[in-house]
Amino acid sequence: MDGFLQHVRSIRKHMNEHEDRMSALTAKQQEQRTIIHALQDDLKRGEELQLTKRKLLYRVIAYRVTSVFWTVADLFYFADIVATTRYAVEACMKDAATTVGAENHLKELADEHQTLMKSLEDVYSQYDEAETETRLLGDKLRSLLTDKAEEEEFIHSLHDRLTQLKEFFQTINCESCGQEYTVHYKDSDFIVRESSAEELDDPITEEARDPECTHDVKSSME
């Protein structure tokens, strides 16, 4: 009877050690879940910020392209005015000998021509500035696309790490009888079973244990 009670106490001690290990593993798993949730939140905020930056950049590029379009239109308009003015000046020069007020009119046309030429130079300057800004915006867009590719690669690596965490398991060996047990992670919980069991939910039966064994266990991960 004393041997049986000692055996029962050994089994209880063995199961208490199992429960302590399972509690420690559960606490560690909860800590890992908290870290994973924090990483997922950071990734989500990063993706939202990247999307906002990309939308803003697209708006700026569209505005600059529209500005360049109108600048080119103004350029052609002023070029047409300059050509017309030049034709008028040449016509006035031909008629200057026979027209009394041709000289004054010619001076007015010359002044107008100079004014238009100055305006045309300003338009050319604005066009050069718009072209430079468009080139800089294109460089920024390419940089954002490169950053996006690096973020996607980091997200893929993080998903692989999360998958490895879900595949966690541990093996426990009895130092007395050599019986092997495994601790499996399934449906957010830990399950202890004999390694020789065919199904994950097979219980640890009393018949499978050595009656003389005190079931001193040692984790294979220690």
Secondary structure, DSSP 8 states (H G I E B T S, - for coil): -HHHHHHHHHHHHHHHHHHHHHHHHHHHHHHHHHHHHHHHHHHHHHHHHHHHHHHHHHHHHHHHHHHHHHHHHHHHHHHHHHHHHHHHHHHHHHHTTT-TTHHHHHHHHHHHHHHHHHHHHHHHHHHHHHHHHHHHHHHHHHHHHHHHHHHHHHHHHHHHHHHHHHT-EEEEEETTT--EEEEEEETTEEEEEETT-SSTT----STTS-TT----EEETT-
